[in-house]
Amino acid sequence: MLMKTLKNLFDGLLPPQPGAADEAHALQLATAVMLVEVMRADPSFHAGERAAVLAALRAKFGLNDDEAARLTELAEGEAKSASDWFAFTSRINESFEMPQKLRMIEFMWDVAYADGQLSEHERHVMWRIADLLHIPQGAYIHARMRAQAAAGLSG
């Protein structure tokens, strides 16, 4: 009994350990940052790109509108202050299997094509992120073609 009480006392002195909820939130934020990076790659802002980011976050994580909007705001702040993408892509690589990463790349292409065109900088950002996520070239191209078709664009 005394040992259990001492253990409880010491456990109360330790900082809380990150739980599943913290890990899930960190993964959501990492994913949102990658989506936001595609949105930021376009020199001109288009409301359709933000809408595509929000739609992707709702679909990928089952978020409601407010949650997706808050996550997007957080991601924009993180994207502006980040020095590189490795922390985000490594978290995604640790947590997502290839089908989940491919779906994420499709969402990113949806963001890139939301304004009806693809800039060279958007293309470069997409290629860099796909490379960091270890997406095979063929799967990357097919995801792009599906997003082009969904946007009503030709290759």
C-alpha positions, -999 to 999 in steps of 0.1 A, spaced: 0 0 0 28 24 9 46 15 -23 15 22 -44 11 56 -27 47 65 -33 44 54 -69 13 76 -74 32 105 -58 61 102 -81 39 96 -111 22 129 -103 56 147 -103 65 135 -138 55 156 -169 25 141 -188 36 117 -215 24 124 -250 -7 104 -257 -24 91 -288 -44 124 -290 -12 144 -291 3 121 -318 -29 123 -339 -29 161 -337 7 163 -346 0 141 -377 -30 162 -386 -8 193 -383 20 178 -404 -5 169 -431 -21 203 -430 13 220 -434 20 200 -465 -14 210 -480 -8 246 -470 26 246 -486 10 237 -520 -15 266 -515 14 290 -506 34 279 -536 10 298 -559 20 334 -561 -16 345 -564 -41 336 -537 -72 318 -549 -101 310 -526 -106 276 -543 -72 265 -530 -81 273 -494 -114 255 -500 -95 225 -513 -72 224 -482 -103 225 -459 -121 198 -479 -90 176 -478 -86 180 -440 -123 172 -435 -121 141 -457 -88 128 -445 -94 132 -407 -132 135 -404 -130 171 -391 -159 195 -390 -157 229 -406 -144 247 -375 -118 221 -367 -105 221 -403 -104 259 -403 -85 260 -370 -61 234 -382 -55 253 -414 -47 285 -395 -22 266 -373 -6 250 -404 -2 284 -420 17 296 -390 39 265 -389 45 267 -426 57 303 -424 81 296 -395 94 262 -407 129 261 -420 123 228 -439 97 201 -444 116 171 -429 99 172 -395 65 171 -412 73 145 -438 91 122 -414 60 122 -391 38 114 -421 62 87 -432 62 71 -397 24 71 -395 10 66 -430 12 36 -451 16 41 -489 -21 41 -497 -27 69 -472 3 89 -485 -10 85 -521 -44 98 -510 -26 127 -494 -7 135 -526 -41 134 -545 -54 160 -520 -23 181 -526 -28 179 -564 -65 190 -558 -51 221 -540 -27 228 -568 -53 225 -595 -81 243 -575 -75 276 -595 -75 258 -628 -38 260 -635 -5 247 -622 24 270 -617 60 259 -620 66 265 -583 35 244 -574 49 216 -596 83 219 -579 67 218 -544 46 188 -553 76 170 -566 98 178 -535 71 167 -511 63 135 -530 100 127 -530 103 132 -492 73 110 -488 89 82 -510 60 82 -535 69 61 -566 71 82 -598 43 62 -615 19 67 -585 28 104 -584 19 108 -621 -13 89 -618 -24 109 -588 -17 141 -608 -37 128 -638 -67 119 -615 -66 154 -600 -64 170 -635 -94 150 -646 -113 159 -615 -106 196 -621 -117 192 -657 -83 200 -671 -63 182 -698 -27 172 -694 
